[in-house]
Amino acid sequence: MKTDKRFALLSVYDKTGIADFAKVLQKLEYTIISTGGTLNVLEENGVKVIPIDEITGNPRDSFDGRMKTISFQIESGILFDRKNFKHVTEANKLNVPQIDMVVCNLYPFEEKPGIETIDVGGPTMIRAAAKNHSNVLVVVSPDDYGLVADALEKGKVTDKLRKELASRAFYHLSFYDSQIGNFFSDKKFPKELTVPLRRLSVLRYGENPHQAGALYLMPKANSPLGKLKHLWGRELSGTNIGDIYTGLETVRQFSEPAAAVMKHLSPCGIATGKTAEEALDRAVKADPVSAFGGVVVLNKPMDLKAAKIIATFKNEKEGNTDIVAVPEISADALELLKKVRKTMGVYTFGKIPANRTENWDLKYFAGAVLLQDYDDNVEKSFASWKVVTKKKPTQKQLELMHFGFKAVKAVKSNSVLVVDKNIPMTRGIGSGQTSRIGATKIALEQAGDLAKSGILISDSFFPFDDSVKMAVKFGIGVIAEQGGSINDQMSVIAADEAGIAMVFTGRRAFRH
C-alpha cells in the first residue's frame, strides 16, 4: 500500500554530508522536503527541494520559526501505518504525504544551553519516525548516511537495520533531553535522572582481554580523559583508563610538580618535587618492584630530564612502564620514550582544570548507581586537625602529613601509608585491606628501615592500639589518623608512651 510519492524529510543541525546524501535519495526517486539552513545548503548544491511550509501550510516565519515543522500533515505523514488500509485511505483523502525517511539531528544543547535552544519540532519528528520504524527510516547521524544509501541502492533495507536506526534515534533523543533536564534541575539528587554520555573511543579491551570496553564522556565535561591524545605505543584498555584517572585524581591535588605510578587503580608510588623529574624519580623509587608494568601520571609537562627517569628505570632496574600520561611532552622526550619501549603507550591530556564541570562522582554497581560529591578541597580540613598527644609535630612533619593525607585519598581502602621523614614521597603503601592492622603491616614492612622517624597516615581511625604499637616498633615519628573511635584513647596512650606525636584529622578518606 503506497501513495503516489515517497518523501524524505531532511532537517539537520550538522550539515556534514547532507548534500551528497540528498543526491543519492533523489536518484532513488525520493521527493525531498526540507527546512531553513538545510534547505539552503541543498539548493546551493543543486538539489531540488520542497520547502516544508508548502506541506504544512504554516507561515514560514511564524513565532520565530517555532512552528515550522509541527503540523498535522508532517506528523501524520511520518506516523501513518503503510500496512493499514484504513490509514492509507485516510492519508490519500487528507492529502497527507508519505514520508518514508526522516533525516534529522539536533542542536548540541551543551554548546549553548537555554530556553531558545530547546528544539521541539526536531525531537517530535525523530520520535514519530523511530516509533514507526517498520515503515519509516530515521537517520540521526551523518555517520550512517553511507550505510543507509548502500542499503537503499541494493534494495536491502532489513528489519534489523530499521530497528538499529530507531535505537540510535531514541538514544539521540534521550541524550538531548537529559541535558535539558539537568539544565533545569535545582536539586542535587533529582528523583529521576538520566546521565548523558557520548562515546569517546572503543578501547583495546575492558579490564581483561576477553571483555570488550569503550570510554564515554559527559558533554562539556572538562575531565582530562576527554582530551587524551595518543602519541605512541599501545592503545588503552579499561584498566589503563582506570589507572590514568586515579593517577589524575592523585596529582591534581598538588600545585607543585607531582607524580604517581599506578597499578590496578591504586598508586604504588606518589611524590612531589621541585621539578617533574624529581617528582617522578621519587615516585618510581618509592616502590620500584610494584612500578614494573605501571602507569605513570604527571601533573606537569614531561621534559627530556623526566623522560630519562623512565629510561633509567628500564635500563637499570629492567622495569617496564606500560603507559605514560602527561599534560604535555617535549619532542625530544617523546623521541627518547619511543626508543625505551616500542609498546609503551604515551598520551597527553592537556592542562588539568582547577575546577570540575561534572556535578557528581558516579559509581556503578550493576544496575544501581551511587551519586555523591567529589572528595575535594581537602586543604580546608587541615586547619581543624587536632594534636592529641603530649608531643607536638614539627612544622616539617605537618607539611609532610598534609602531603600524606592527599596521597592516602588516592589509595584503595583500607589504606595506610608511610611518608618519608624528610621529603614528600611515599615509602610504603598498604592498600585495599579488610583490616587496618593488615594495611598498617604492609605499609611498614614495605618501608622497612625507611619507616624510622617517618610519618604514618591512615585513611580512617585506628579501632585499636595495635597499629600504633606496630608503628612504634618500626620507629615511626608521627601518626595522622581520623579519630572518632570509641578506643581513641587507647591509641593516644600508646603514642604518648612511645613519645611520638599523633594528630586527628577529623576527616575520613575512604576510596573504594
C-alpha positions as CSV (number, residue, x, y, z in Angstrom):
1,M,0.0,0.0,0.0
2,K,1.7,3.2,-1.1
3,T,0.7,6.7,-2.0
4,D,1.9,8.3,-5.3
5,K,5.2,9.7,-4.0
6,R,7.8,8.9,-1.4
7,F,9.1,11.8,0.6
8,A,12.3,12.2,2.6
9,L,12.3,15.0,5.2
10,L,15.8,16.4,5.8
11,S,16.3,18.9,8.6
12,V,19.7,18.7,10.3
13,Y,21.9,20.8,12.6
14,D,25.1,19.0,11.4
15,K,25.2,19.6,7.7
16,T,28.1,17.2,7.1
17,G,27.5,15.1,4.0
18,I,23.8,16.0,3.8
19,A,24.0,17.3,0.2
20,D,25.7,14.2,-1.1
21,F,23.2,12.0,0.7
22,A,20.3,14.0,-0.7
23,K,21.6,13.5,-4.2
24,V,21.5,9.7,-3.6
25,L,17.9,10.0,-2.4
26,Q,17.0,12.0,-5.5
27,K,18.4,9.3,-7.7
28,L,16.2,6.8,-5.8
29,E,13.2,9.0,-6.7
30,Y,12.6,10.4,-3.2
31,T,10.9,13.8,-3.2
32,I,12.8,15.9,-0.6
33,I,11.2,18.2,1.9
34,S,13.5,20.5,3.9
35,T,13.7,23.5,6.2
36,G,15.8,26.6,6.9
37,G,19.5,26.2,6.8
38,T,19.3,22.6,5.5
39,L,17.2,23.7,2.6
40,N,19.7,26.5,1.7
41,V,22.6,24.0,1.7
42,L,20.7,21.6,-0.5
43,E,19.6,24.2,-3.0
44,E,23.2,25.6,-3.2
45,N,24.3,22.1,-4.2
46,G,21.7,21.7,-6.9
47,V,19.3,19.5,-5.0
48,K,15.6,20.1,-5.8
49,V,13.7,20.7,-2.5
50,I,10.2,21.4,-1.4
51,P,10.1,23.9,1.4
52,I,8.3,22.4,4.4
53,D,5.8,25.3,4.7
54,E,4.4,24.2,1.3
55,I,3.4,20.9,3.0
56,T,2.4,22.3,6.4
57,G,0.7,25.5,5.3
58,N,2.3,27.1,8.3
59,P,3.6,30.7,7.7
60,R,7.3,30.2,7.3
61,D,8.5,32.7,10.0
62,S,5.6,32.5,12.4
63,F,6.5,32.6,16.1
64,D,10.2,33.0,15.1
65,G,10.1,29.6,13.4
66,R,8.9,27.7,16.4
67,M,6.1,26.0,14.3
68,K,7.9,25.4,11.1
69,T,7.8,21.6,11.3
70,I,5.0,21.0,13.8
71,S,1.8,20.2,11.8
72,F,-0.9,17.6,11.2
73,Q,0.5,17.0,7.7
74,I,4.1,16.3,8.7
75,E,3.4,14.2,11.8
76,S,0.7,12.2,10.1
77,G,2.9,11.6,7.0
78,I,5.5,10.1,9.3
79,L,3.2,8.2,11.6
80,F,0.5,6.6,9.5
81,D,0.8,2.8,9.1
82,R,1.5,1.8,5.5
83,K,0.3,-1.7,6.2
84,N,-3.1,-0.5,7.5
85,F,-5.6,0.0,4.6
86,K,-7.7,2.4,6.7
87,H,-4.6,4.6,7.4
88,V,-3.6,4.6,3.8
89,T,-7.1,5.6,2.7
90,E,-7.2,8.4,5.2
91,A,-3.7,9.6,4.1
92,N,-4.9,9.8,0.5
93,K,-8.2,11.5,1.4
94,L,-6.4,14.1,3.6
95,N,-3.6,14.6,1.1
96,V,-1.0,13.6,3.7
97,P,2.5,12.9,2.1
98,Q,4.0,9.5,2.6
99,I,7.2,10.5,4.5
100,D,9.3,7.3,4.3
101,M,12.5,8.8,5.7
102,V,13.4,11.4,8.3
103,V,16.9,12.7,8.4
104,C,17.3,14.9,11.5
105,N,19.9,15.6,14.1
106,L,19.6,18.1,17.0
107,Y,21.5,21.2,18.0
108,P,24.2,20.2,20.6
109,F,22.5,21.7,23.7
110,E,25.7,21.7,25.7
111,E,27.2,24.3,23.4
112,K,24.5,26.9,24.2
113,P,22.1,25.8,26.9
114,G,19.0,27.8,27.3
115,I,15.2,28.1,26.6
116,E,15.7,29.2,23.0
117,T,17.9,26.3,22.1
118,I,15.4,23.7,23.1
119,D,14.2,22.0,19.9
120,V,10.5,20.8,19.8
121,G,9.9,20.1,16.2
122,G,13.0,18.0,15.6
123,P,12.5,15.6,18.5
124,T,8.9,15.3,17.5
125,M,9.8,14.2,14.0
126,I,12.6,11.9,15.2
127,R,10.3,10.2,17.8
128,A,7.5,9.7,15.3
129,A,9.8,8.2,12.8
130,A,11.5,5.9,15.3
131,K,8.1,4.7,16.6
132,N,7.0,3.9,13.0
133,H,10.4,2.5,12.1
134,S,8.9,-0.5,10.3
135,N,7.7,2.0,7.7
136,V,10.0,5.0,8.1
137,L,13.8,5.1,8.1
138,V,15.1,7.5,10.7
139,V,18.7,8.8,10.4
140,V,20.2,10.9,13.1
141,S,23.9,10.8,12.4
142,P,26.0,11.7,9.3
143,D,28.0,8.5,10.1
144,D,25.0,6.5,8.9
145,Y,24.5,8.1,5.5
146,G,26.7,5.7,3.7
147,L,25.2,2.6,5.4
148,V,21.6,3.7,4.6
149,A,22.5,4.8,1.0
150,D,24.1,1.4,0.3
151,A,21.1,-0.5,1.7
152,L,18.7,1.6,-0.4
153,E,20.7,1.2,-3.6
154,K,20.9,-2.5,-3.1
155,G,17.3,-2.8,-2.1
156,K,18.3,-4.5,1.2
157,V,16.7,-2.3,3.9
158,T,16.3,-5.0,6.5
159,D,14.1,-5.0,9.7
160,K,17.4,-5.3,11.6
161,L,18.7,-2.0,10.1
162,R,15.4,-0.3,10.7
163,K,15.5,-1.3,14.4
164,E,19.1,-0.3,14.8
165,L,18.4,3.2,13.3
166,A,15.4,3.6,15.6
167,S,17.5,2.6,18.6
168,R,20.1,5.3,17.7
169,A,17.3,7.8,17.3
170,F,15.9,7.2,20.7
171,Y,19.3,7.3,22.3
172,H,19.9,10.6,20.4
173,L,16.7,12.0,21.9
174,S,17.5,10.7,25.4
175,F,20.9,12.2,25.3
176,Y,19.5,15.5,24.2
177,D,16.6,15.6,26.7
178,S,18.7,14.5,29.7
179,Q,20.9,17.6,29.2
180,I,17.8,19.8,29.3
181,G,16.5,18.1,32.4
182,N,19.8,18.7,34.2
183,F,19.9,22.3,33.0
184,F,16.6,23.0,34.7
185,S,17.1,20.9,37.8
186,D,18.0,22.8,41.0
187,K,18.2,19.6,43.1
188,K,21.4,17.8,43.9
189,F,19.7,14.4,43.7
190,P,16.6,14.6,41.5
191,K,14.0,11.8,41.9
192,E,14.5,10.7,38.3
193,L,17.8,11.2,36.5
194,T,19.4,10.3,33.2
195,V,23.1,10.9,32.6
196,P,24.0,11.9,29.0
197,L,27.1,10.1,27.7
198,R,28.8,10.2,24.3
199,R,31.2,7.5,23.2
200,L,34.7,8.8,23.0
201,S,36.5,5.7,21.9
202,V,36.4,1.9,21.7
203,L,39.1,0.5,23.9
204,R,41.6,-2.3,23.3
205,Y,39.6,-4.2,25.8
206,G,37.9,-3.7,29.2
207,E,39.6,-5.0,32.4
208,N,40.6,-8.3,30.8
209,P,41.3,-9.2,27.1
210,H,38.1,-11.2,26.8
211,Q,36.0,-8.2,27.9
212,A,35.1,-5.6,25.3
213,G,35.1,-2.0,26.5
214,A,34.5,1.6,25.4
215,L,35.1,5.0,27.0
216,Y,32.2,7.5,27.3
217,L,32.2,11.2,28.3
218,M,29.6,13.6,29.5
219,P,29.0,16.6,27.3
220,K,31.1,19.6,28.3
221,A,32.9,17.6,30.9
222,N,36.4,19.1,31.4
223,S,37.9,15.8,32.5
224,P,41.4,15.4,31.1
225,L,40.3,11.9,30.0
226,G,38.2,13.7,27.3
227,K,41.4,15.2,25.9
228,L,43.6,12.0,25.8
229,K,45.8,12.1,22.8
230,H,47.6,9.0,21.7
231,L,51.2,9.8,20.6
232,W,52.9,6.4,20.7
233,G,52.6,2.8,21.5
234,R,49.8,0.7,22.8
235,E,46.1,1.5,22.7
236,L,44.3,1.8,26.0
237,S,42.4,-0.8,27.9
238,G,39.8,-0.3,30.6
239,T,42.4,-0.9,33.3
240,N,44.7,1.7,31.7
241,I,41.8,4.2,31.7
242,G,41.2,3.5,35.4
243,D,44.8,3.9,36.3
244,I,45.2,7.2,34.4
245,Y,42.0,8.5,36.0
246,T,43.2,7.5,39.5
247,G,46.6,9.0,38.8
248,L,45.0,12.2,37.7
249,E,42.9,12.4,40.8
250,T,46.1,12.0,42.8
251,V,48.3,14.5,41.2
252,R,45.7,17.2,40.5
253,Q,45.6,17.9,44.3
254,F,49.1,19.4,44.1
255,S,50.2,22.8,42.8
256,E,53.8,21.7,42.8
257,P,55.1,19.1,40.4
258,A,53.7,15.7,41.4
259,A,54.0,12.2,40.0
260,A,52.0,9.0,40.6
261,V,52.9,5.4,39.5
262,M,49.6,3.4,39.3
263,K,48.9,-0.3,39.4
264,H,45.4,-1.7,39.4
265,L,43.6,1.5,40.2
266,S,45.9,2.2,43.2
267,P,49.2,4.1,43.5
268,C,52.4,2.2,44.3
269,G,54.4,5.4,44.5
270,I,53.4,9.1,45.0
271,A,55.7,12.0,45.3
272,T,56.2,15.7,44.7
273,G,59.3,17.6,43.9
274,K,60.7,20.9,42.7
275,T,60.6,19.6,39.1
276,A,58.7,16.9,37.2
277,E,62.0,14.9,37.0
278,E,62.5,15.0,40.8
279,A,58.8,14.1,41.5
280,L,58.9,11.1,39.0
281,D,62.3,9.9,40.3
282,R,60.9,9.8,43.8
283,A,57.6,8.1,42.8
284,V,59.4,5.3,40.9
285,K,61.9,4.8,43.7
286,A,59.1,4.6,46.3
287,D,58.4,1.0,45.1
288,P,60.3,0.0,42.0
289,V,59.2,-3.6,42.2
290,S,55.5,-2.6,42.0
291,A,56.3,0.1,39.5
292,F,57.0,-2.7,36.9
293,G,54.3,-2.5,34.3
294,G,52.8,0.6,35.9
295,V,51.1,3.7,34.6
296,V,53.0,7.0,35.1
297,V,50.9,10.2,35.5
298,L,52.3,13.7,36.0
299,N,50.6,17.0,36.7
300,K,53.3,19.0,34.8
301,P,54.7,18.6,31.3
302,M,57.3,15.9,30.7
303,D,60.7,17.2,29.5
304,L,63.8,15.2,28.5
305,K,65.1,15.0,32.0
306,A,61.8,13.5,33.3
307,A,61.8,11.1,30.3
308,K,65.3,9.9,31.3
309,I,63.8,8.6,34.6
310,I,61.7,6.2,32.6
311,A,64.7,5.2,30.5
312,T,66.9,4.7,33.7
313,F,64.2,2.6,35.3
314,K,64.2,0.4,32.2
315,N,68.0,0.1,31.8
316,E,69.0,-0.2,35.5
317,K,66.0,-2.0,37.0
318,E,64.7,-3.7,33.9
319,G,61.4,-2.1,34.8
320,N,58.9,-1.7,32.0
321,T,56.4,1.2,32.0
322,D,53.1,0.4,30.3
323,I,51.6,3.9,30.0
324,V,52.9,7.5,30.3
325,A,50.1,10.1,30.6
326,V,51.2,13.7,31.0
327,P,49.8,17.2,30.3
328,E,52.4,17.8,27.5
329,I,55.6,16.2,26.4
330,S,58.6,17.8,24.6
331,A,59.6,16.4,21.2
332,D,63.0,15.2,22.5
333,A,61.3,13.5,25.4
334,L,58.9,11.7,23.2
335,E,61.7,10.5,20.9
336,L,63.5,9.1,23.8
337,L,60.5,7.2,25.1
338,K,59.9,5.7,21.7
339,K,63.4,4.1,22.0
340,V,62.8,2.9,25.5
341,R,59.9,0.6,24.7
342,K,58.0,0.2,21.4
343,T,54.8,-0.9,23.1
344,M,54.8,1.7,25.8
345,G,51.7,4.0,25.4
346,V,52.4,7.7,25.5
347,Y,49.4,10.0,26.0
348,T,48.9,13.7,26.7
349,F,45.8,15.2,28.2
350,G,46.4,18.9,28.4
351,K,46.3,21.1,31.5
352,I,44.4,19.7,34.4
353,P,41.5,22.1,35.1
354,A,41.4,23.7,38.6
355,N,37.7,23.1,38.9
356,R,35.4,20.4,37.6
357,T,32.4,20.8,35.4
358,E,30.9,17.4,36.4
359,N,28.2,17.6,39.1
360,W,28.7,14.2,40.6
361,D,31.1,11.4,41.3
362,L,29.3,8.3,40.0
363,K,30.0,4.7,41.0
364,Y,28.2,2.0,39.1
365,F,27.0,-1.2,40.7
366,A,25.4,-3.5,38.1
367,G,22.1,-1.7,37.7
368,A,22.5,0.7,40.6
369,V,24.4,4.0,40.6
370,L,25.8,5.9,43.6
371,L,25.9,9.6,43.1
372,Q,28.0,11.6,45.6
373,D,30.0,14.8,45.9
374,Y,33.7,14.7,44.9
375,D,36.0,14.4,47.8
376,D,37.7,17.7,47.0
377,N,39.0,20.7,48.9
378,V,40.9,18.6,51.4
379,E,43.2,21.6,52.3
380,K,40.2,23.3,54.1
381,S,40.3,20.5,56.7
382,F,43.9,21.0,57.6
383,A,43.1,23.9,59.9
384,S,40.9,21.7,62.0
385,W,43.4,19.0,62.6
386,K,43.9,18.3,66.3
387,V,47.1,17.3,68.1
388,V,46.0,14.8,70.7
389,T,49.4,13.7,72.2
390,K,51.8,15.4,74.6
391,K,54.4,15.6,71.9
392,K,53.6,18.1,69.1
393,P,54.6,17.5,65.5
394,T,57.1,19.9,63.9
395,Q,56.1,22.2,61.1
396,K,58.1,20.0,58.7
397,Q,56.2,16.9,59.9
398,L,52.9,18.8,59.5
399,E,53.8,19.6,55.9
400,L,54.6,16.0,55.2
401,M,51.4,14.9,56.8
402,H,49.4,17.2,54.5
403,F,51.1,15.6,51.6
404,G,50.4,12.2,53.0
405,F,46.8,12.8,53.6
406,K,46.3,13.9,50.0
407,A,48.2,10.8,48.9
408,V,46.2,8.4,51.1
409,K,43.0,9.7,49.5
410,A,44.1,8.1,46.2
411,V,44.7,4.7,47.8
412,K,42.1,2.0,48.0
413,S,40.7,1.5,51.5
414,N,41.5,0.3,54.0
415,S,44.7,2.2,53.4
416,V,47.7,3.2,55.4
417,L,50.9,4.7,54.1
418,V,54.3,5.7,55.3
419,V,55.8,9.0,54.2
420,D,59.5,9.7,54.2
421,K,60.8,11.6,57.2
422,N,62.3,14.4,55.1
423,I,60.7,14.6,51.6
424,P,57.2,14.3,50.2
425,M,57.2,10.8,48.9
426,T,55.7,7.5,49.9
427,R,57.9,4.8,51.3
428,G,55.2,2.2,52.0
429,I,51.6,1.7,50.9
430,G,49.2,-0.7,52.4
431,S,46.0,-0.7,50.3
432,G,42.7,-2.5,49.8
433,Q,42.9,-4.5,53.0
434,T,39.9,-5.7,55.0
435,S,41.7,-4.9,58.3
436,R,43.5,-1.8,59.2
437,I,46.2,-3.7,61.1
438,G,46.8,-5.6,57.8
439,A,47.2,-2.4,55.8
440,T,49.5,-1.0,58.5
441,K,51.7,-4.1,58.4
442,I,52.0,-4.0,54.7
443,A,53.0,-0.3,54.6
444,L,55.5,-0.6,57.4
445,E,57.1,-3.7,56.1
446,Q,57.4,-2.2,52.6
447,A,59.0,0.9,54.1
448,G,61.4,-1.2,56.3
449,D,64.2,0.9,57.7
450,L,62.9,4.0,55.9
451,A,59.9,3.9,58.3
452,K,62.2,5.2,61.1
453,S,61.2,8.8,62.0
454,G,58.7,8.7,59.1
455,I,55.1,9.7,59.0
456,L,52.2,7.1,59.2
457,I,48.9,8.2,57.6
458,S,45.7,6.3,57.9
459,D,42.6,6.9,55.8
460,S,40.4,6.4,58.9
461,F,40.6,5.8,62.6
462,F,42.5,3.0,64.4
463,P,39.9,0.9,66.2
464,F,42.6,-0.5,68.5
465,D,46.0,0.5,69.6
466,D,47.7,-2.5,67.7
467,S,48.5,-0.4,64.7
468,V,50.1,2.3,66.8
469,K,52.2,-0.2,68.7
470,M,53.3,-1.8,65.4
471,A,54.3,1.6,64.1
472,V,56.3,2.3,67.2
473,K,58.3,-0.9,66.7
474,F,59.3,0.4,63.2
475,G,60.3,3.7,64.6
476,I,57.6,5.9,63.1
477,G,57.9,9.5,64.3
478,V,54.4,10.8,63.9
479,I,50.9,9.5,63.1
480,A,47.9,11.1,61.4
481,E,44.6,9.3,61.6
482,Q,40.9,10.3,61.6
483,G,40.0,9.8,65.2
484,G,36.5,9.1,66.3
485,S,36.8,5.5,67.5
486,I,35.5,4.5,70.9
487,N,39.0,3.3,71.5
488,D,40.7,6.6,70.6
489,Q,42.2,7.0,74.0
490,M,44.0,3.6,73.7
491,S,45.8,4.8,70.6
492,V,46.6,8.2,72.2
493,I,48.1,6.5,75.3
494,A,50.2,4.2,73.1
495,A,51.6,7.1,71.3
496,D,52.3,9.1,74.5
497,E,54.1,6.1,76.0
498,A,56.3,5.9,72.9
499,G,56.9,9.6,72.9
500,I,55.6,10.2,69.4
501,A,53.1,12.8,68.1
502,M,49.6,11.9,66.9
503,V,47.1,14.1,65.0
504,F,43.4,13.5,64.5
505,T,42.4,14.7,61.1
506,G,38.6,14.5,61.8
507,R,38.1,13.5,58.1
508,R,37.8,10.1,56.7
509,A,39.4,9.4,53.3
510,F,37.9,6.2,52.0
511,R,38.2,5.2,48.4
512,H,36.6,2.1,47.0
